[in-house]
């Protein structure tokens, strides 16, 4: 599967950029709507495609990494109120 900006949005993915500079460690989620506007909805948006366009917004380092997370790992997802479901098998 090849990610494109539109597909990332449709699948409700979150793409976060992590700075590898030990003095910085800045991280931020990419604005996928902005990405789509910049690259076009069908442009390739795999790690290698994005990494060479990215640099850290804080220190300017190009030594950054990307993490693609599915919707269930999004920030703001409600925490399990009981905390006892941890480790249970996830349905597919
Ligand atoms: Zn940085």
PDB file of the backbone (N, CA, C, O) and the ligand in Angstrom, with CONECT records:
HET     ZN  A 101       1
ATOM      1  N   UNK A   1       0.841  -1.191   0.000  1.00  0.00           N
ATOM      2  CA  UNK A   1       0.000   0.000   0.000  1.00  0.00           C
ATOM      3  C   UNK A   1       0.882   1.249   0.000  1.00  0.00           C
ATOM      4  O   UNK A   1       1.863   1.340   0.738  1.00  0.00           O
ATOM      5  N   UNK A   2       0.515   2.182  -0.827  1.00  0.00           N
ATOM      6  CA  UNK A   2       1.253   3.440  -0.900  1.00  0.00           C
ATOM      7  C   UNK A   2       0.396   4.540  -0.295  1.00  0.00           C
ATOM      8  O   UNK A   2      -0.744   4.761  -0.701  1.00  0.00           O
ATOM      9  N   UNK A   3       0.962   5.210   0.669  1.00  0.00           N
ATOM     10  CA  UNK A   3       0.230   6.319   1.265  1.00  0.00           C
ATOM     11  C   UNK A   3       0.286   7.535   0.358  1.00  0.00           C
ATOM     12  O   UNK A   3       1.309   7.840  -0.255  1.00  0.00           O
ATOM     13  N   UNK A   4      -0.840   8.212   0.297  1.00  0.00           N
ATOM     14  CA  UNK A   4      -0.907   9.526  -0.333  1.00  0.00           C
ATOM     15  C   UNK A   4      -1.551  10.459   0.699  1.00  0.00           C
ATOM     16  O   UNK A   4      -2.184   9.980   1.641  1.00  0.00           O
ATOM     17  N   UNK A   5      -1.406  11.754   0.545  1.00  0.00           N
ATOM     18  CA  UNK A   5      -2.033  12.658   1.518  1.00  0.00           C
ATOM     19  C   UNK A   5      -3.532  12.384   1.679  1.00  0.00           C
ATOM     20  O   UNK A   5      -4.053  12.387   2.795  1.00  0.00           O
ATOM     21  N   UNK A   6      -4.210  12.151   0.571  1.00  0.00           N
ATOM     22  CA  UNK A   6      -5.650  11.933   0.664  1.00  0.00           C
ATOM     23  C   UNK A   6      -5.956  10.636   1.417  1.00  0.00           C
ATOM     24  O   UNK A   6      -6.896  10.577   2.210  1.00  0.00           O
ATOM     25  N   UNK A   7      -5.164   9.615   1.164  1.00  0.00           N
ATOM     26  CA  UNK A   7      -5.400   8.338   1.823  1.00  0.00           C
ATOM     27  C   UNK A   7      -5.130   8.438   3.332  1.00  0.00           C
ATOM     28  O   UNK A   7      -5.851   7.850   4.138  1.00  0.00           O
ATOM     29  N   UNK A   8      -4.107   9.172   3.696  1.00  0.00           N
ATOM     30  CA  UNK A   8      -3.813   9.372   5.113  1.00  0.00           C
ATOM     31  C   UNK A   8      -4.983  10.056   5.813  1.00  0.00           C
ATOM     32  O   UNK A   8      -5.324   9.722   6.948  1.00  0.00           O
ATOM     33  N   UNK A   9      -5.588  11.010   5.126  1.00  0.00           N
ATOM     34  CA  UNK A   9      -6.733  11.715   5.699  1.00  0.00           C
ATOM     35  C   UNK A   9      -7.937  10.769   5.776  1.00  0.00           C
ATOM     36  O   UNK A   9      -8.620  10.688   6.797  1.00  0.00           O
ATOM     37  N   UNK A  10      -8.176  10.063   4.677  1.00  0.00           N
ATOM     38  CA  UNK A  10      -9.334   9.158   4.632  1.00  0.00           C
ATOM     39  C   UNK A  10      -9.238   8.065   5.698  1.00  0.00           C
ATOM     40  O   UNK A  10     -10.242   7.683   6.298  1.00  0.00           O
ATOM     41  N   UNK A  11      -8.026   7.570   5.925  1.00  0.00           N
ATOM     42  CA  UNK A  11      -7.842   6.485   6.894  1.00  0.00           C
ATOM     43  C   UNK A  11      -7.666   7.028   8.312  1.00  0.00           C
ATOM     44  O   UNK A  11      -7.449   6.265   9.253  1.00  0.00           O
ATOM     45  N   UNK A  12      -7.761   8.328   8.452  1.00  0.00           N
ATOM     46  CA  UNK A  12      -7.638   9.003   9.749  1.00  0.00           C
ATOM     47  C   UNK A  12      -6.316   8.659  10.429  1.00  0.00           C
ATOM     48  O   UNK A  12      -6.254   8.424  11.636  1.00  0.00           O
ATOM     49  N   UNK A  13      -5.278   8.638   9.626  1.00  0.00           N
ATOM     50  CA  UNK A  13      -3.946   8.393  10.161  1.00  0.00           C
ATOM     51  C   UNK A  13      -3.392   9.675  10.784  1.00  0.00           C
ATOM     52  O   UNK A  13      -3.785  10.785  10.426  1.00  0.00           O
ATOM     53  N   UNK A  14      -2.485   9.486  11.709  1.00  0.00           N
ATOM     54  CA  UNK A  14      -1.726  10.611  12.240  1.00  0.00           C
ATOM     55  C   UNK A  14      -0.266  10.377  11.882  1.00  0.00           C
ATOM     56  O   UNK A  14       0.266   9.290  12.107  1.00  0.00           O
ATOM     57  N   UNK A  15       0.374  11.384  11.332  1.00  0.00           N
ATOM     58  CA  UNK A  15       1.798  11.291  11.018  1.00  0.00           C
ATOM     59  C   UNK A  15       2.539  12.287  11.895  1.00  0.00           C
ATOM     60  O   UNK A  15       2.302  13.493  11.830  1.00  0.00           O
ATOM     61  N   UNK A  16       3.437  11.764  12.711  1.00  0.00           N
ATOM     62  CA  UNK A  16       4.197  12.639  13.601  1.00  0.00           C
ATOM     63  C   UNK A  16       5.659  12.674  13.170  1.00  0.00           C
ATOM     64  O   UNK A  16       6.227  11.665  12.753  1.00  0.00           O
ATOM     65  N   UNK A  17       6.244  13.847  13.280  1.00  0.00           N
ATOM     66  CA  UNK A  17       7.650  14.044  12.976  1.00  0.00           C
ATOM     67  C   UNK A  17       8.411  14.147  14.289  1.00  0.00           C
ATOM     68  O   UNK A  17       8.030  14.895  15.189  1.00  0.00           O
ATOM     69  N   UNK A  18       9.485  13.387  14.379  1.00  0.00           N
ATOM     70  CA  UNK A  18      10.333  13.426  15.578  1.00  0.00           C
ATOM     71  C   UNK A  18      11.723  13.904  15.208  1.00  0.00           C
ATOM     72  O   UNK A  18      12.333  13.394  14.268  1.00  0.00           O
ATOM     73  N   UNK A  19      12.219  14.875  15.941  1.00  0.00           N
ATOM     74  CA  UNK A  19      13.576  15.369  15.716  1.00  0.00           C
ATOM     75  C   UNK A  19      14.556  14.473  16.462  1.00  0.00           C
ATOM     76  O   UNK A  19      14.356  14.163  17.636  1.00  0.00           O
ATOM     77  N   UNK A  20      15.618  14.058  15.770  1.00  0.00           N
ATOM     78  CA  UNK A  20      16.601  13.172  16.394  1.00  0.00           C
ATOM     79  C   UNK A  20      17.729  13.930  17.077  1.00  0.00           C
ATOM     80  O   UNK A  20      18.612  13.320  17.681  1.00  0.00           O
ATOM     81  N   UNK A  21      17.707  15.229  16.987  1.00  0.00           N
ATOM     82  CA  UNK A  21      18.709  16.032  17.669  1.00  0.00           C
ATOM     83  C   UNK A  21      18.526  15.875  19.179  1.00  0.00           C
ATOM     84  O   UNK A  21      17.469  16.201  19.720  1.00  0.00           O
ATOM     85  N   UNK A  22      19.558  15.377  19.850  1.00  0.00           N
ATOM     86  CA  UNK A  22      19.443  15.058  21.280  1.00  0.00           C
ATOM     87  C   UNK A  22      19.133  16.289  22.122  1.00  0.00           C
ATOM     88  O   UNK A  22      18.561  16.178  23.206  1.00  0.00           O
ATOM     89  N   UNK A  23      19.509  17.457  21.621  1.00  0.00           N
ATOM     90  CA  UNK A  23      19.255  18.677  22.388  1.00  0.00           C
ATOM     91  C   UNK A  23      17.881  19.256  22.094  1.00  0.00           C
ATOM     92  O   UNK A  23      17.474  20.248  22.698  1.00  0.00           O
ATOM     93  N   UNK A  24      17.185  18.647  21.185  1.00  0.00           N
ATOM     94  CA  UNK A  24      15.922  19.241  20.738  1.00  0.00           C
ATOM     95  C   UNK A  24      14.736  18.322  21.049  1.00  0.00           C
ATOM     96  O   UNK A  24      13.882  18.651  21.873  1.00  0.00           O
ATOM     97  N   UNK A  25      14.696  17.179  20.384  1.00  0.00           N
ATOM     98  CA  UNK A  25      13.609  16.214  20.580  1.00  0.00           C
ATOM     99  C   UNK A  25      12.225  16.807  20.348  1.00  0.00           C
ATOM    100  O   UNK A  25      11.239  16.377  20.946  1.00  0.00           O
ATOM    101  N   UNK A  26      12.173  17.782  19.487  1.00  0.00           N
ATOM    102  CA  UNK A  26      10.884  18.360  19.126  1.00  0.00           C
ATOM    103  C   UNK A  26      10.060  17.310  18.371  1.00  0.00           C
ATOM    104  O   UNK A  26      10.608  16.536  17.587  1.00  0.00           O
ATOM    105  N   UNK A  27       8.790  17.287  18.601  1.00  0.00           N
ATOM    106  CA  UNK A  27       7.944  16.444  17.764  1.00  0.00           C
ATOM    107  C   UNK A  27       6.611  17.122  17.544  1.00  0.00           C
ATOM    108  O   UNK A  27       6.138  17.890  18.382  1.00  0.00           O
ATOM    109  N   UNK A  28       6.016  16.829  16.408  1.00  0.00           N
ATOM    110  CA  UNK A  28       4.768  17.483  16.045  1.00  0.00           C
ATOM    111  C   UNK A  28       4.035  16.627  15.027  1.00  0.00           C
ATOM    112  O   UNK A  28       4.651  15.887  14.259  1.00  0.00           O
ATOM    113  N   UNK A  29       2.739  16.735  15.031  1.00  0.00           N
ATOM    114  CA  UNK A  29       1.939  16.040  14.023  1.00  0.00           C
ATOM    115  C   UNK A  29       1.925  16.869  12.742  1.00  0.00           C
ATOM    116  O   UNK A  29       1.841  18.097  12.778  1.00  0.00           O
ATOM    117  N   UNK A  30       2.008  16.182  11.628  1.00  0.00           N
ATOM    118  CA  UNK A  30       1.934  16.874  10.342  1.00  0.00           C
ATOM    119  C   UNK A  30       0.480  17.233  10.055  1.00  0.00           C
ATOM    120  O   UNK A  30      -0.426  16.429  10.271  1.00  0.00           O
ATOM    121  N   UNK A  31       0.277  18.429   9.574  1.00  0.00           N
ATOM    122  CA  UNK A  31      -1.054  18.841   9.137  1.00  0.00           C
ATOM    123  C   UNK A  31      -1.306  18.222   7.764  1.00  0.00           C
ATOM    124  O   UNK A  31      -0.784  18.691   6.752  1.00  0.00           O
ATOM    125  N   UNK A  32      -2.113  17.164   7.746  1.00  0.00           N
ATOM    126  CA  UNK A  32      -2.286  16.403   6.507  1.00  0.00           C
ATOM    127  C   UNK A  32      -3.057  17.184   5.454  1.00  0.00           C
ATOM    128  O   UNK A  32      -2.872  16.978   4.254  1.00  0.00           O
ATOM    129  N   UNK A  33      -3.910  18.070   5.908  1.00  0.00           N
ATOM    130  CA  UNK A  33      -4.635  18.904   4.945  1.00  0.00           C
ATOM    131  C   UNK A  33      -3.668  19.837   4.227  1.00  0.00           C
ATOM    132  O   UNK A  33      -3.762  20.063   3.021  1.00  0.00           O
ATOM    133  N   UNK A  34      -2.734  20.369   5.013  1.00  0.00           N
ATOM    134  CA  UNK A  34      -1.707  21.236   4.435  1.00  0.00           C
ATOM    135  C   UNK A  34      -0.825  20.438   3.469  1.00  0.00           C
ATOM    136  O   UNK A  34      -0.456  20.910   2.394  1.00  0.00           O
ATOM    137  N   UNK A  35      -0.502  19.216   3.892  1.00  0.00           N
ATOM    138  CA  UNK A  35       0.324  18.343   3.059  1.00  0.00           C
ATOM    139  C   UNK A  35      -0.372  18.079   1.713  1.00  0.00           C
ATOM    140  O   UNK A  35       0.254  18.104   0.653  1.00  0.00           O
ATOM    141  N   UNK A  36      -1.659  17.833   1.792  1.00  0.00           N
ATOM    142  CA  UNK A  36      -2.415  17.568   0.572  1.00  0.00           C
ATOM    143  C   UNK A  36      -2.423  18.799  -0.325  1.00  0.00           C
ATOM    144  O   UNK A  36      -2.303  18.691  -1.546  1.00  0.00           O
ATOM    145  N   UNK A  37      -2.567  19.977   0.294  1.00  0.00           N
ATOM    146  CA  UNK A  37      -2.554  21.202  -0.494  1.00  0.00           C
ATOM    147  C   UNK A  37      -1.210  21.420  -1.173  1.00  0.00           C
ATOM    148  O   UNK A  37      -1.136  21.910  -2.300  1.00  0.00           O
ATOM    149  N   UNK A  38      -0.144  21.044  -0.460  1.00  0.00           N
ATOM    150  CA  UNK A  38       1.207  21.265  -0.980  1.00  0.00           C
ATOM    151  C   UNK A  38       1.579  20.271  -2.054  1.00  0.00           C
ATOM    152  O   UNK A  38       2.079  20.648  -3.114  1.00  0.00           O
ATOM    153  N   UNK A  39       1.332  18.977  -1.776  1.00  0.00           N
ATOM    154  CA  UNK A  39       1.818  17.922  -2.664  1.00  0.00           C
ATOM    155  C   UNK A  39       0.789  17.483  -3.685  1.00  0.00           C
ATOM    156  O   UNK A  39       1.129  16.956  -4.744  1.00  0.00           O
ATOM    157  N   UNK A  40      -0.479  17.708  -3.355  1.00  0.00           N
ATOM    158  CA  UNK A  40      -1.556  17.161  -4.169  1.00  0.00           C
ATOM    159  C   UNK A  40      -2.068  15.891  -3.521  1.00  0.00           C
ATOM    160  O   UNK A  40      -1.312  15.185  -2.853  1.00  0.00           O
ATOM    161  N   UNK A  41      -3.361  15.589  -3.713  1.00  0.00           N
ATOM    162  CA  UNK A  41      -3.995  14.481  -2.996  1.00  0.00           C
ATOM    163  C   UNK A  41      -3.413  13.113  -3.341  1.00  0.00           C
ATOM    164  O   UNK A  41      -3.460  12.200  -2.516  1.00  0.00           O
ATOM    165  N   UNK A  42      -2.866  12.955  -4.548  1.00  0.00           N
ATOM    166  CA  UNK A  42      -2.406  11.634  -4.983  1.00  0.00           C
ATOM    167  C   UNK A  42      -0.888  11.502  -5.013  1.00  0.00           C
ATOM    168  O   UNK A  42      -0.360  10.528  -5.549  1.00  0.00           O
ATOM    169  N   UNK A  43      -0.191  12.470  -4.443  1.00  0.00           N
ATOM    170  CA  UNK A  43       1.269  12.390  -4.407  1.00  0.00           C
ATOM    171  C   UNK A  43       1.685  11.295  -3.442  1.00  0.00           C
ATOM    172  O   UNK A  43       0.989  11.043  -2.458  1.00  0.00           O
ATOM    173  N   UNK A  44       2.821  10.633  -3.710  1.00  0.00           N
ATOM    174  CA  UNK A  44       3.284   9.636  -2.754  1.00  0.00           C
ATOM    175  C   UNK A  44       3.649  10.301  -1.435  1.00  0.00           C
ATOM    176  O   UNK A  44       4.309  11.340  -1.407  1.00  0.00           O
ATOM    177  N   UNK A  45       3.208   9.681  -0.338  1.00  0.00           N
ATOM    178  CA  UNK A  45       3.468  10.262   0.987  1.00  0.00           C
ATOM    179  C   UNK A  45       4.022   9.196   1.921  1.00  0.00           C
ATOM    180  O   UNK A  45       3.660   9.118   3.095  1.00  0.00           O
ATOM    181  N   UNK A  46       4.917   8.373   1.362  1.00  0.00           N
ATOM    182  CA  UNK A  46       5.607   7.397   2.194  1.00  0.00           C
ATOM    183  C   UNK A  46       6.721   8.109   2.960  1.00  0.00           C
ATOM    184  O   UNK A  46       7.042   9.266   2.689  1.00  0.00           O
ATOM    185  N   UNK A  47       7.303   7.392   3.922  1.00  0.00           N
ATOM    186  CA  UNK A  47       8.331   8.010   4.755  1.00  0.00           C
ATOM    187  C   UNK A  47       9.426   8.677   3.926  1.00  0.00           C
ATOM    188  O   UNK A  47       9.799   9.823   4.177  1.00  0.00           O
ATOM    189  N   UNK A  48       9.933   7.949   2.940  1.00  0.00           N
ATOM    190  CA  UNK A  48      11.047   8.487   2.158  1.00  0.00           C
ATOM    191  C   UNK A  48      10.638   9.722   1.365  1.00  0.00           C
ATOM    192  O   UNK A  48      11.438  10.631   1.143  1.00  0.00           O
ATOM    193  N   UNK A  49       9.381   9.736   0.945  1.00  0.00           N
ATOM    194  CA  UNK A  49       8.908  10.882   0.175  1.00  0.00           C
ATOM    195  C   UNK A  49       8.827  12.125   1.056  1.00  0.00           C
ATOM    196  O   UNK A  49       9.149  13.234   0.631  1.00  0.00           O
ATOM    197  N   UNK A  50       8.392  11.912   2.284  1.00  0.00           N
ATOM    198  CA  UNK A  50       8.190  13.054   3.170  1.00  0.00           C
ATOM    199  C   UNK A  50       9.484  13.490   3.843  1.00  0.00           C
ATOM    200  O   UNK A  50       9.732  14.683   4.022  1.00  0.00           O
ATOM    201  N   UNK A  51      10.307  12.512   4.213  1.00  0.00           N
ATOM    202  CA  UNK A  51      11.486  12.847   5.010  1.00  0.00           C
ATOM    203  C   UNK A  51      12.408  13.823   4.309  1.00  0.00           C
ATOM    204  O   UNK A  51      12.987  14.706   4.941  1.00  0.00           O
ATOM    205  N   UNK A  52      12.544  13.661   2.991  1.00  0.00           N
ATOM    206  CA  UNK A  52      13.505  14.559   2.327  1.00  0.00           C
ATOM    207  C   UNK A  52      12.946  15.959   2.182  1.00  0.00           C
ATOM    208  O   UNK A  52      13.672  16.876   1.797  1.00  0.00           O
ATOM    209  N   UNK A  53      11.665  16.143   2.483  1.00  0.00           N
ATOM    210  CA  UNK A  53      11.088  17.490   2.430  1.00  0.00           C
ATOM    211  C   UNK A  53      11.022  18.122   3.804  1.00  0.00           C
ATOM    212  O   UNK A  53      10.737  19.312   3.940  1.00  0.00           O
ATOM    213  N   UNK A  54      11.288  17.317   4.825  1.00  0.00           N
ATOM    214  CA  UNK A  54      11.035  17.785   6.184  1.00  0.00           C
ATOM    215  C   UNK A  54      12.310  18.200   6.896  1.00  0.00           C
ATOM    216  O   UNK A  54      13.394  17.675   6.643  1.00  0.00           O
ATOM    217  N   UNK A  55      12.143  19.139   7.775  1.00  0.00           N
ATOM    218  CA  UNK A  55      13.177  19.420   8.758  1.00  0.00           C
ATOM    219  C   UNK A  55      12.485  19.839  10.041  1.00  0.00           C
ATOM    220  O   UNK A  55      11.305  20.190  10.049  1.00  0.00           O
ATOM    221  N   UNK A  56      13.243  19.794  11.119  1.00  0.00           N
ATOM    222  CA  UNK A  56      12.670  20.110  12.412  1.00  0.00           C
ATOM    223  C   UNK A  56      12.215  21.569  12.434  1.00  0.00           C
ATOM    224  O   UNK A  56      12.952  22.470  12.032  1.00  0.00           O
ATOM    225  N   UNK A  57      11.003  21.782  12.906  1.00  0.00           N
ATOM    226  CA  UNK A  57      10.474  23.135  12.967  1.00  0.00           C
ATOM    227  C   UNK A  57      11.118  23.969  14.059  1.00  0.00           C
ATOM    228  O   UNK A  57      10.974  25.191  14.072  1.00  0.00           O
ATOM    229  N   UNK A  58      11.820  23.329  14.965  1.00  0.00           N
ATOM    230  CA  UNK A  58      12.419  24.073  16.078  1.00  0.00           C
ATOM    231  C   UNK A  58      13.891  24.346  15.849  1.00  0.00           C
ATOM    232  O   UNK A  58      14.330  25.491  15.953  1.00  0.00           O
ATOM    233  N   UNK A  59      14.675  23.295  15.533  1.00  0.00           N
ATOM    234  CA  UNK A  59      16.125  23.493  15.427  1.00  0.00           C
ATOM    235  C   UNK A  59      16.608  23.459  13.978  1.00  0.00           C
ATOM    236  O   UNK A  59      17.767  23.776  13.710  1.00  0.00           O
ATOM    237  N   UNK A  60      15.739  23.082  13.043  1.00  0.00           N
ATOM    238  CA  UNK A  60      16.132  23.086  11.645  1.00  0.00           C
ATOM    239  C   UNK A  60      16.890  21.850  11.199  1.00  0.00           C
ATOM    240  O   UNK A  60      17.309  21.769  10.044  1.00  0.00           O
ATOM    241  N   UNK A  61      17.076  20.877  12.097  1.00  0.00           N
ATOM    242  CA  UNK A  61      17.797  19.663  11.743  1.00  0.00           C
ATOM    243  C   UNK A  61      17.020  18.858  10.713  1.00  0.00           C
ATOM    244  O   UNK A  61      15.791  18.793  10.749  1.00  0.00           O
ATOM    245  N   UNK A  62      17.763  18.246   9.794  1.00  0.00           N
ATOM    246  CA  UNK A  62      17.106  17.374   8.828  1.00  0.00           C
ATOM    247  C   UNK A  62      17.121  15.929   9.310  1.00  0.00           C
ATOM    248  O   UNK A  62      16.629  15.033   8.624  1.00  0.00           O
ATOM    249  N   UNK A  63      17.683  15.711  10.479  1.00  0.00           N
ATOM    250  CA  UNK A  63      17.730  14.372  11.051  1.00  0.00           C
ATOM    251  C   UNK A  63      16.441  14.129  11.822  1.00  0.00           C
ATOM    252  O   UNK A  63      16.404  14.195  13.051  1.00  0.00           O
ATOM    253  N   UNK A  64      15.390  13.847  11.067  1.00  0.00           N
ATOM    254  CA  UNK A  64      14.081  13.660  11.677  1.00  0.00           C
ATOM    255  C   UNK A  64      13.520  12.299  11.277  1.00  0.00           C
ATOM    256  O   UNK A  64      13.907  11.726  10.259  1.00  0.00           O
ATOM    257  N   UNK A  65      12.614  11.802  12.088  1.00  0.00           N
ATOM    258  CA  UNK A  65      11.959  10.533  11.801  1.00  0.00           C
ATOM    259  C   UNK A  65      10.455  10.726  11.743  1.00  0.00           C
ATOM    260  O   UNK A  65       9.918  11.734  12.202  1.00  0.00           O
ATOM    261  N   UNK A  66       9.786   9.730  11.165  1.00  0.00           N
ATOM    262  CA  UNK A  66       8.332   9.804  11.018  1.00  0.00           C
ATOM    263  C   UNK A  66       7.689   8.582  11.648  1.00  0.00           C
ATOM    264  O   UNK A  66       8.222   7.475  11.573  1.00  0.00           O
ATOM    265  N   UNK A  67       6.551   8.792  12.262  1.00  0.00           N
ATOM    266  CA  UNK A  67       5.772   7.670  12.766  1.00  0.00           C
ATOM    267  C   UNK A  67       4.343   7.817  12.268  1.00  0.00           C
ATOM    268  O   UNK A  67       3.694   8.841  12.485  1.00  0.00           O
ATOM    269  N   UNK A  68       3.866   6.775  11.596  1.00  0.00           N
ATOM    270  CA  UNK A  68       2.490   6.747  11.100  1.00  0.00           C
ATOM    271  C   UNK A  68       1.654   5.968  12.114  1.00  0.00           C
ATOM    272  O   UNK A  68       1.953   4.815  12.425  1.00  0.00           O
ATOM    273  N   UNK A  69       0.611   6.607  12.620  1.00  0.00           N
ATOM    274  CA  UNK A  69      -0.224   5.943  13.613  1.00  0.00           C
ATOM    275  C   UNK A  69      -1.653   5.837  13.110  1.00  0.00           C
ATOM    276  O   UNK A  69      -2.190   6.792  12.548  1.00  0.00           O
ATOM    277  N   UNK A  70      -2.271   4.680  13.310  1.00  0.00           N
ATOM    278  CA  UNK A  70      -3.687   4.555  12.948  1.00  0.00           C
ATOM    279  C   UNK A  70      -4.563   5.339  13.913  1.00  0.00           C
ATOM    280  O   UNK A  70      -4.106   5.800  14.959  1.00  0.00           O
ATOM    281  N   UNK A  71      -5.816   5.479  13.545  1.00  0.00           N
ATOM    282  CA  UNK A  71      -6.735   6.348  14.278  1.00  0.00           C
ATOM    283  C   UNK A  71      -6.858   5.979  15.749  1.00  0.00           C
ATOM    284  O   UNK A  71      -7.064   6.856  16.588  1.00  0.00           O
ATOM    285  N   UNK A  72      -6.735   4.699  16.075  1.00  0.00           N
ATOM    286  CA  UNK A  72      -6.941   4.283  17.455  1.00  0.00           C
ATOM    287  C   UNK A  72      -5.842   4.804  18.372  1.00  0.00           C
ATOM    288  O   UNK A  72      -6.001   4.804  19.592  1.00  0.00           O
ATOM    289  N   UNK A  73      -4.729   5.248  17.794  1.00  0.00           N
ATOM    290  CA  UNK A  73      -3.638   5.763  18.610  1.00  0.00           C
ATOM    291  C   UNK A  73      -3.588   7.279  18.600  1.00  0.00           C
ATOM    292  O   UNK A  73      -2.626   7.880  19.080  1.00  0.00           O
ATOM    293  N   UNK A  74      -4.604   7.882  18.065  1.00  0.00           N
ATOM    294  CA  UNK A  74      -4.604   9.341  18.000  1.00  0.00           C
ATOM    295  C   UNK A  74      -4.559   9.966  19.370  1.00  0.00           C
ATOM    296  O   UNK A  74      -5.043   9.402  20.351  1.00  0.00           O
ATOM    297  N   UNK A  75      -3.983  11.114  19.416  1.00  0.00           N
ATOM    298  CA  UNK A  75      -4.047  11.878  20.658  1.00  0.00           C
ATOM    299  C   UNK A  75      -5.494  12.240  20.923  1.00  0.00           C
ATOM    300  O   UNK A  75      -6.263  12.486  19.994  1.00  0.00           O
ATOM    301  N   UNK A  76      -5.857  12.271  22.181  1.00  0.00           N
ATOM    302  CA  UNK A  76      -7.198  12.660  22.534  1.00  0.00           C
ATOM    303  C   UNK A  76      -8.163  11.495  22.553  1.00  0.00           C
ATOM    304  O   UNK A  76      -9.330  11.649  22.910  1.00  0.00           O
ATOM    305  N   UNK A  77      -7.672  10.323  22.167  1.00  0.00           N
ATOM    306  CA  UNK A  77      -8.512   9.138  22.261  1.00  0.00           C
ATOM    307  C   UNK A  77      -8.826   8.908  23.738  1.00  0.00           C
ATOM    308  O   UNK A  77      -7.918   8.947  24.568  1.00  0.00           O
ATOM    309  N   UNK A  78     -10.094   8.671  24.082  1.00  0.00           N
ATOM    310  CA  UNK A  78     -10.422   8.560  25.501  1.00  0.00           C
ATOM    311  C   UNK A  78      -9.684   7.414  26.185  1.00  0.00           C
ATOM    312  O   UNK A  78      -9.583   6.312  25.646  1.00  0.00           O
ATOM    313  N   UNK A  79      -9.192   7.681  27.331  1.00  0.00           N
ATOM    314  CA  UNK A  79      -8.482   6.637  28.056  1.00  0.00           C
ATOM    315  C   UNK A  79      -9.465   5.630  28.615  1.00  0.00           C
ATOM    316  O   UNK A  79     -10.604   5.960  28.946  1.00  0.00           O
ATOM    317  N   UNK A  80      -9.012   4.431  28.709  1.00  0.00           N
ATOM    318  CA  UNK A  80      -9.829   3.375  29.285  1.00  0.00           C
ATOM    319  C   UNK A  80     -10.106   3.703  30.760  1.00  0.00           C
ATOM    320  O   UNK A  80      -9.171   3.769  31.558  1.00  0.00           O
ATOM    321  N   UNK A  81     -11.364   3.907  31.125  1.00  0.00           N
ATOM    322  CA  UNK A  81     -11.648   4.341  32.497  1.00  0.00           C
ATOM    323  C   UNK A  81     -11.267   3.294  33.547  1.00  0.00           C
ATOM    324  O   UNK A  81     -10.963   3.643  34.688  1.00  0.00           O
ATOM    325  N   UNK A  82     -11.282   2.044  33.178  1.00  0.00           N
ATOM    326  CA  UNK A  82     -10.976   1.000  34.158  1.00  0.00           C
ATOM    327  C   UNK A  82      -9.520   0.577  34.114  1.00  0.00           C
ATOM    328  O   UNK A  82      -8.953   0.140  35.116  1.00  0.00           O
ATOM    329  N   UNK A  83      -8.929   0.713  32.949  1.00  0.00           N
ATOM    330  CA  UNK A  83      -7.528   0.347  32.819  1.00  0.00           C
ATOM    331  C   UNK A  83      -7.284  -1.144  32.859  1.00  0.00           C
ATOM    332  O   UNK A  83      -6.144  -1.573  33.043  1.00  0.00           O
ATOM    333  N   UNK A  84      -8.313  -1.939  32.695  1.00  0.00           N
ATOM    334  CA  UNK A  84      -8.119  -3.381  32.793  1.00  0.00           C
ATOM    335  C   UNK A  84      -8.199  -4.092  31.454  1.00  0.00           C
ATOM    336  O   UNK A  84      -8.146  -5.320  31.393  1.00  0.00           O
ATOM    337  N   UNK A  85      -8.325  -3.327  30.388  1.00  0.00           N
ATOM    338  CA  UNK A  85      -8.400  -3.963  29.075  1.00  0.00           C
ATOM    339  C   UNK A  85      -7.014  -4.084  28.453  1.00  0.00           C
ATOM    340  O   UNK A  85      -6.865  -4.643  27.366  1.00  0.00           O
ATOM    341  N   UNK A  86      -6.021  -3.573  29.124  1.00  0.00           N
ATOM    342  CA  UNK A  86      -4.670  -3.609  28.582  1.00  0.00           C
ATOM    343  C   UNK A  86      -4.202  -5.045  28.355  1.00  0.00           C
ATOM    344  O   UNK A  86      -4.331  -5.887  29.243  1.00  0.00           O
ATOM    345  N   UNK A  87      -3.677  -5.317  27.206  1.00  0.00           N
ATOM    346  CA  UNK A  87      -3.148  -6.652  26.932  1.00  0.00           C
ATOM    347  C   UNK A  87      -4.159  -7.602  26.341  1.00  0.00           C
ATOM    348  O   UNK A  87      -3.811  -8.707  25.926  1.00  0.00           O
ATOM    349  N   UNK A  88      -5.402  -7.182  26.298  1.00  0.00           N
ATOM    350  CA  UNK A  88      -6.393  -8.050  25.658  1.00  0.00           C
ATOM    351  C   UNK A  88      -6.148  -8.118  24.165  1.00  0.00           C
ATOM    352  O   UNK A  88      -5.656  -7.167  23.557  1.00  0.00           O
ATOM    353  N   UNK A  89      -6.491  -9.238  23.591  1.00  0.00           N
ATOM    354  CA  UNK A  89      -6.339  -9.387  22.154  1.00  0.00           C
ATOM    355  C   UNK A  89      -7.265  -8.406  21.459  1.00  0.00           C
ATOM    356  O   UNK A  89      -8.421  -8.230  21.841  1.00  0.00           O
ATOM    357  N   UNK A  90      -6.727  -7.777  20.433  1.00  0.00           N
ATOM    358  CA  UNK A  90      -7.528  -6.823  19.683  1.00  0.00           C
ATOM    359  C   UNK A  90      -8.200  -7.538  18.527  1.00  0.00           C
ATOM    360  O   UNK A  90      -7.590  -8.363  17.847  1.00  0.00           O
ATOM    361  N   UNK A  91      -9.436  -7.218  18.318  1.00  0.00           N
ATOM    362  CA  UNK A  91     -10.153  -7.778  17.172  1.00  0.00           C
ATOM    363  C   UNK A  91      -9.650  -7.179  15.880  1.00  0.00           C
ATOM    364  O   UNK A  91      -9.130  -6.064  15.877  1.00  0.00           O
ATOM    365  N   UNK A  92      -9.790  -7.875  14.817  1.00  0.00           N
ATOM    366  CA  UNK A  92      -9.355  -7.349  13.542  1.00  0.00           C
ATOM    367  C   UNK A  92     -10.545  -7.089  12.666  1.00  0.00           C
ATOM    368  O   UNK A  92     -10.390  -6.637  11.531  1.00  0.00           O
TER     369      UNK A  92
HETATM  370 ZN    ZN A 101      14.926  19.746  16.374  1.00  0.00          ZN
END
